[in-house]
Structure formats: structure tokens, C-alpha cells
């Protein structure tokens, strides 16, 4: 009898192992909090809200966007790292917190191992912009201008952001120096508009309105391919600096330990939503990507290695 009971118990345990957790099967069964590690109104925030609205409609649960800015995105990122890995606290994150910040300073978490990449939403080219008063009329005259100017300032949305590193990469390519002036959020563009800053690499969505209004002059984009939103602009790479590639990107992540079934749901639904959001995203300057979690993971690792090498040039001993 005892042997029979043991066999039955073992069989029951084996069957239980084949049944996925209820929370994964029914996911999401309550509102999902989606963290943005930056201020409202920026590119990360805009993309997150568009995609969260689409997911809420399809999955029949609210996807509530919450901004937790600070420390170059580290505060919001760490919040998600410490969250329960049940899929109900996620983050849409970008190149800085995931692929750059750990090279700039010692963090209390590892973005490459403490977060689970779910799906890449989009890439966003950075566009080199100058105020209308600038003597630079196109990329060729800009390159000549920075080589002869005695002192130039460039703004960014923070140390270690794609905005900052794009400018640093170009100055490094040219063998010249310019003063970096980091800002928080939109102030980086505001001082450029006022003529207090000489140039900036900005994400296209953050400045497309000013470009279309003639308040900023676009000169080139930072990605290998031209932007579908501003196809007339050359790339830095085709302007004499082959291989120059410094775009921004955005994607969904969950805390380490998030069940694969939950990752699959988010991946599937984001990929399904991208076609309906494509025209809106392109109009705003973002280019849909999608793909598998494995593809996103591979891409993140390559981005981390690329930016770590650049950070070592201007900050050899970050820790």
C-alpha cells in the first residue's frame, strides 16, 4: 500500500511539472505597470504609451505607464530589477541604461543579467541639428566648421546617453574637441533653439516638430541607413566616416526570473501591434523592429561591447 501511494504521489508530481503556472497561462490577470526611466514627453515615454495602449486593448488589462526618471535611467531600471518577476511590472528601456551606464559607473545591478529582454520595439536615428543662425548649412560645411572653430558647445539629454555619445564619437572621428553640456530632458533642445548651444545629436521624435517648423536645421543622421522620416538627409557614414553608427533603440524588459510564457506573450503581442503603429512611428521618426527575444539579446550584447569601448576612450577608469 505504501508503495502504491508513493507511486501515485510521484505520478502526480510528474504531471504537475508539465502544467504551466496559472499566472503564466492567464497572463495578465491584473493591471500591468510599465516603467519609463525618463521624464514624460520624451521618445521613450512616447513609444511606451503608444505600445502600452495597443497591448491594453489586445490583452484586456490596463498597461499603466509610470515615469521614474533619474540617474540616467538607473533609478527606474533598478526599480524593475527589484520587482516581482511575475510579468506585472515591466520596463521599456533604451540604450543608455542597458548598454552604456554600467561602463560609466558601478551599479548595484547588472542590466545584462538582471533583466530579461522581451522584444525590441524600434530603432530611432539620432539627427545632427543646429540652430538656424549656425554657419553650418549641410554636413560638409558643419565638418569644416567644427575643425576650424575655436570653441563649440554641444548639448545632450545626459551623460552616457546616445545623444552624448553620438557627439563624442563624431568629435573623436574628427580629432577635435567640443564642450559637452548635459541637460535633463527637453532643456537640451531649448538652449539649442535659443542659440546658446552650437549643435546636438537628438532623437528624431524629440525634434521633428522644430525641424518641420524651420526652427532647427537638420544636417545628417547617425545611423548606417538613412531615416525613413527624413530620407533627404545623408548619414554620417556616407559623408566620409564609414561605419559611424550611433542610433537609439527601445524595447521591453522584465525582471530576471520572468516566466518564459510571459515573455512569449509580450513578444507576440508587440510584434502583432507593430504593423498598425508603423505609419505613426515613422511619422514621428521611429522605425519598427520587432523580432525574437534571442535576437534582441544578441543585439543588446553587441551594443554593450560597442559603447563600452567608446566609454573607455573618454573615461578610462569609471569605477
ROFIFI-76423 format. One line per 4 residues: number of its first residue (from 1); their letters; for each residue x, y, z of C-alpha. Coordinates in steps of 0.001 Angstrom, whole numbers, plus 524288, in hexadecimal, padded with zeros to 5 digits. Example, Ala and Ser with C-alpha at 12.3 -4.5 7.8 and 13.67 -1.06 7.14 Angstrom:
BEGIN
1 = as = 8300C 7EE6C 81E78 ~ 83566 7FBDC 81BE4
! end
This chain:
BEGIN
1 = xxxx = 80000 80000 80000 ~ 80ABD 80961 80385 ~ 81184 8061B 7F6BC ~ 80503 808C0 7EF10
5 = xxxx = 80321 815B9 7F5D8 ~ 81122 81981 7F2F7 ~ 80F53 8163D 7E4AC ~ 802DE 81E2C 7E40D
9 = xxxx = 80962 829B8 7EAAA ~ 814C6 8290D 7E139 ~ 80B97 8287B 7D599 ~ 803F7 83425 7DAA9
13 = xxxx = 81069 83BE7 7DC7E ~ 814D5 8389D 7CEBE ~ 807F1 83D1D 7C926 ~ 8087D 849AB 7D0FA
17 = xxxx = 815BA 84CBE 7CB29 ~ 80FE4 84CCA 7BD82 ~ 80560 856B3 7C0FA ~ 809A8 864E1 7BF40
21 = xxxx = 8074E 86E18 7CAAF ~ 7F999 873A9 7CACA ~ 7FEB5 8817D 7CA77 ~ 805F6 87EAA 7BDD6
25 = xxxx = 7FA39 8780E 7B781 ~ 7F118 88319 7BB4A ~ 7FAA9 88E46 7B99E ~ 7F7E6 8993A 7BBAA
29 = xxxx = 7EDA0 8975A 7C63B ~ 7EEEE 8A514 7CBD9 ~ 7F400 8B270 7C767 ~ 801F0 8B2B8 7C26C
33 = xxxx = 80AD9 8BDBD 7C6BC ~ 8141E 8C245 7BBF3 ~ 81F66 8CA6D 7C0E8 ~ 825ED 8D52A 7B91E
37 = xxxx = 832FD 8D8ED 7BF1D ~ 83262 8E69E 7B952 ~ 829A7 8F294 7B9FC ~ 81C87 8F35A 7B342
41 = xxxx = 81C1A 8F851 7A554 ~ 828F8 8F2A4 7A0B5 ~ 82AF3 8E846 79654 ~ 82AD9 8DCE0 79FFA
45 = xxxx = 81E64 8E1EC 7A62D ~ 81772 8E425 79933 ~ 81AA3 8D6AB 793CF ~ 81705 8D032 7A0A6
49 = xxxx = 809B7 8D69A 7A14C ~ 8064A 8D32D 7933C ~ 80A1B 8C4FB 794F4 ~ 803F0 8C3DC 7A279
53 = xxxx = 7F6F3 8C895 79D14 ~ 7F79A 8BE3B 79277 ~ 7FADE 8B37B 79C3B ~ 7EFFB 8B799 7A56A
57 = xxxx = 7E5EB 8B65E 79A94 ~ 7EABB 8A906 7964F ~ 7ED1C 8A2EF 7A3BB ~ 7E144 8A8F9 7AA73
61 = xxxx = 7E8E5 8AE5A 7B600 ~ 7EDDF 8BC2E 7B872 ~ 7FC45 8BE6B 7B551 ~ 7FEFA 8C9FA 7BE31
65 = xxxx = 80AE2 8D22E 7BAAD ~ 81262 8D7CE 7C632 ~ 81E01 8E0FA 7C4E0 ~ 82956 8DED8 7CE55
69 = xxxx = 83438 8E7A2 7C92C ~ 8417D 8EA2F 7CF0C ~ 84FCF 8E633 7CE97 ~ 84FE3 8E47B 7BFEA
73 = xxxx = 8450A 8DA70 7C085 ~ 84B1B 8D264 7CB71 ~ 84087 8D55B 7D589 ~ 8354A 8D051 7CD5B
77 = xxxx = 83D43 8C4DE 7C882 ~ 8410B 8C088 7D631 ~ 832D9 8C190 7DA6C ~ 82F46 8B74E 7D05B
81 = xxxx = 83B1E 8AEE4 7D38E ~ 83607 8AE1F 7E1A5 ~ 827D4 8ABAA 7DDBA ~ 820E3 89E92 7DE92
85 = xxxx = 823C9 896D6 7D226 ~ 81592 893ED 7CF2E ~ 8143C 89C39 7C2ED ~ 80C18 8A6CE 7C962
89 = xxxx = 8175C 8B06D 7CA94 ~ 81EAE 8B2AF 7BDE4 ~ 82736 8BD56 7B834 ~ 8292D 8C309 7AAC1
93 = xxxx = 8377A 8C685 7AAE6 ~ 841BE 8CBF3 7A1D4 ~ 8500A 8CBAD 79E5E ~ 85510 8D3C1 7A9E8
97 = xxxx = 8504E 8CBFE 7B5B3 ~ 8520E 8BEE1 7AEFC ~ 85E89 8BFFF 7A70A ~ 865FE 8CBF1 7ABF4
101 = xxxx = 8640E 8CF76 7BA42 ~ 86B2A 8C3C8 7BFF2 ~ 87760 8C86A 7B8CE ~ 87618 8D5FD 7BEBA
105 = xxxx = 87499 8D261 7CD0E ~ 87336 8C6DC 7D627 ~ 864F2 8C2EA 7D71A ~ 85DE2 8BAEA 7E162
109 = xxxx = 85871 8B237 7D6A6 ~ 85CBB 8ACB0 7C994 ~ 85398 8B0C7 7BE96 ~ 85874 8A58F 7B622
113 = xxxx = 85513 89AE0 7BFF2 ~ 84AF0 8A0AE 7C922 ~ 84124 8A3B9 7BE6D ~ 83AC9 89AF4 7B44D
117 = xxxx = 83A4C 8A09C 7A679 ~ 82CBA 89E4F 7A0E6 ~ 82C00 8A55D 793EE ~ 831EB 8B110 78D15
121 = xxxx = 827B3 8BB26 78999 ~ 82F21 8C492 780FB ~ 83BA7 8CB0D 77D0C ~ 83C5E 8D9CD 77C9C
125 = xxxx = 8470D 8E0AF 774FF ~ 84D6A 8EC41 77B69 ~ 84D69 8F85B 772F8 ~ 8581C 9029F 77353
129 = xxxx = 85153 90FC1 774CC ~ 855E7 91DD8 775B7 ~ 84E96 92A9A 777FC ~ 84AEA 93251 76BBF
133 = xxxx = 85551 93C72 76F1B ~ 8602C 9325B 76DB3 ~ 869CE 93407 76276 ~ 86851 9256D 75FE7
137 = xxxx = 85EC5 923B8 754BC ~ 8612A 91545 7521C ~ 86990 90A55 7574A ~ 87579 90E16 74F2F
141 = xxxx = 87581 91C26 753F0 ~ 8732A 9176B 761D7 ~ 87F0C 90E8D 76169 ~ 88740 919C8 75C51
145 = xxxx = 88182 922D1 766AD ~ 884BA 91A39 77269 ~ 89297 91825 76D9A ~ 89552 926C4 76D40
149 = xxxx = 88CEC 92C0C 77866 ~ 8944D 92F39 784D0 ~ 889A8 92BBD 78E7F ~ 87CD5 92481 78CA2
153 = xxxx = 872A2 91F5C 79609 ~ 869C6 913C3 793CF ~ 85E3F 90FD6 79C14 ~ 858E9 9028A 79F91
157 = xxxx = 84E1B 8FCA6 7A7B0 ~ 85828 8F79B 7B17C ~ 8657D 8F187 7B33F ~ 8663A 8E44B 7ACB2
161 = xxxx = 859EF 8E603 7A4A0 ~ 859FF 8E31B 79628 ~ 858EC 8F1C6 7940D ~ 8659F 8F408 79B87
165 = xxxx = 86D2F 8E89E 795DE ~ 86951 8EBA0 787DB ~ 86F95 8F907 78911 ~ 87B74 8F3A1 79008
169 = xxxx = 87D17 8E936 78599 ~ 87CB7 8F365 77AD0 ~ 8864F 8FC66 781B2 ~ 88F3A 8F0AE 783A4
173 = xxxx = 88E44 8ED5C 77528 ~ 89189 8FB63 77178 ~ 89C9D 8FC85 77B4C ~ 896F8 908F7 7812B
177 = xxxx = 89146 90CDA 78E50 ~ 884A1 91349 7926E ~ 87EB1 915C5 79FC7 ~ 873F3 90C94 7A418
181 = xxxx = 86880 91300 7AB1D ~ 85F69 9088E 7B0AA ~ 85141 90BD3 7B392 ~ 8454B 90523 7B8E0
185 = xxxx = 83AEE 902D2 7AEAA ~ 835F3 90D75 7A5AC ~ 83EFE 91836 7AAA6 ~ 849AC 912B8 7A1DB
189 = xxxx = 84190 91678 79608 ~ 83CB4 92345 79BD7 ~ 84A63 928E8 79D4A ~ 84DA8 9246C 78F8F
193 = xxxx = 841AB 92BA2 78A84 ~ 8461C 937BA 791EE ~ 8538D 93734 78B94 ~ 85AC9 934E6 79853
197 = xxxx = 85F35 92798 7935B ~ 86604 92561 7864C ~ 86149 917CC 782B5 ~ 85AF5 90B80 787B5
201 = xxxx = 857F3 8FD88 783F7 ~ 849B2 8FB89 7879F ~ 84034 8F082 78559 ~ 837D2 8F3C6 779A3
205 = xxxx = 82ADA 8F32F 78126 ~ 82FBF 8FD3F 78AF0 ~ 832B6 90789 78093 ~ 82A86 90411 774A5
209 = xxxx = 820BC 90EDA 777DA ~ 82B59 9194F 7787D ~ 83180 91422 76BF8 ~ 824A2 914C9 764A0
213 = xxxx = 82234 9226C 769F6 ~ 82F9C 9271D 7657C ~ 83429 929BF 7735D ~ 83F5D 91FF7 77275
217 = xxxx = 847B1 91C51 766C7 ~ 84A20 90DAF 7650D ~ 85728 909F5 75F0B ~ 858C8 8FB32 75FBA
221 = xxxx = 85472 8EEE6 766C1 ~ 85CE2 8E64A 76F3D ~ 858B7 8D8CF 76A91 ~ 85E78 8D0CD 75F81
225 = xxxx = 851F1 8D1FD 757A8 ~ 84AA2 8DE70 7547A ~ 83E77 8E164 75C4D ~ 83166 8DE23 7562E
229 = xxxx = 82C0C 8EA67 75CAD ~ 8368F 8F38E 75744 ~ 83B65 8EC1A 74B46 ~ 841C0 8F819 7453F
233 = xxxx = 84BD6 8F8E6 75020 ~ 858BC 8F1D8 74E06 ~ 85EAB 8E918 75852 ~ 86B61 8EC3D 75F37
237 = xxxx = 87072 8DF68 759C5 ~ 86E28 8E358 74BA5 ~ 873F9 8F0CD 74E3D ~ 881BF 8EBA9 74F8B
241 = xxxx = 8815B 8E3C7 75C26 ~ 87DFC 8D5B3 75877 ~ 878C2 8CD6F 76389 ~ 873DB 8D8E2 76BA7
245 = xxxx = 867C7 8D386 77267 ~ 8621F 8D987 77EB6 ~ 85377 8D7FC 77EB0 ~ 84A22 8D670 78A08
249 = xxxx = 84170 8CAA8 78C4E ~ 83667 8C694 79546 ~ 83093 8B9E8 79A1C ~ 82912 8B290 7A4A4
253 = xxxx = 82FE0 8AC1E 7B032 ~ 82B69 8A4C4 7BC3E ~ 8326C 8A15E 7C8EA ~ 83B45 8957E 7C90C
257 = xxxx = 832FD 88970 7CB5A ~ 82768 88E0E 7C34E ~ 820FB 88188 7BE3C ~ 823CE 87E4E 7AFF3
261 = xxxx = 81518 87D63 7AD9F ~ 813AC 88BB3 7B194 ~ 81F25 88FA2 7A901 ~ 81880 8888C 79DBC
265 = xxxx = 80BC0 88FF8 79FD5 ~ 81238 89D52 79FB5 ~ 81AD7 899A6 79436 ~ 80F69 89473 78C52
269 = xxxx = 8066E 89FEA 78EF4 ~ 810B2 8AA73 78C8F ~ 81425 8A42B 77F90 ~ 805B8 8A37D 77C34
273 = xxxx = 80389 8B1C8 77FC3 ~ 80EFD 8B77D 7783F ~ 808B2 8B74C 76AA3 ~ 7FD27 8BF6E 76F49
277 = xxxx = 80657 8C933 775D4 ~ 81028 8C9DC 76AB8 ~ 80B29 8D5F4 763B5 ~ 809F4 8DD8D 77076
281 = xxxx = 81790 8D975 774CE ~ 81DD2 8DCF3 767CA ~ 81724 8EA2D 767C8 ~ 81D1B 8ECD9 77518
285 = xxxx = 82A93 8E7DA 77149 ~ 82AC0 8DA2B 7771F ~ 82C97 8CDF1 76EF5 ~ 825C5 8C157 77358
289 = xxxx = 82E2E 8B553 775B8 ~ 827D3 8A9FA 77CE9 ~ 82E1C 89C79 77C82 ~ 830E6 891E5 7867D
293 = xxxx = 8362A 8932C 7945C ~ 84299 88C43 78FF3 ~ 844CA 89614 7850A ~ 842D5 8A13C 78E8C
297 = xxxx = 84C69 89B2F 7983B ~ 856E3 899B8 78DD1 ~ 854EB 8A7B5 78977 ~ 855EF 8ACC1 79771
301 = xxxx = 862D2 8A5BB 7999D ~ 8689E 8ABA2 78D38 ~ 8640A 8B927 7915E ~ 869F5 8B76D 79EE8
305 = xxxx = 87728 8B3A6 79936 ~ 87718 8BEEF 78F85 ~ 873D4 8C972 79979 ~ 87CDA 8C3E3 7A3EE
309 = xxxx = 88837 8C57D 79A8E ~ 88480 8D3A9 797FA ~ 8829F 8D6D7 7A668 ~ 8904B 8D1CB 7A952
313 = xxxx = 895A8 8DC3D 7A02A ~ 8905F 8E7C6 7A7E3 ~ 88F1E 8E16E 7B542 ~ 899B7 8D71C 7B692
317 = xxx = 89703 8D42D 7C506 ~ 8885F 8D5FE 7C76F ~ 8881E 8CEAC 7D44E
! end
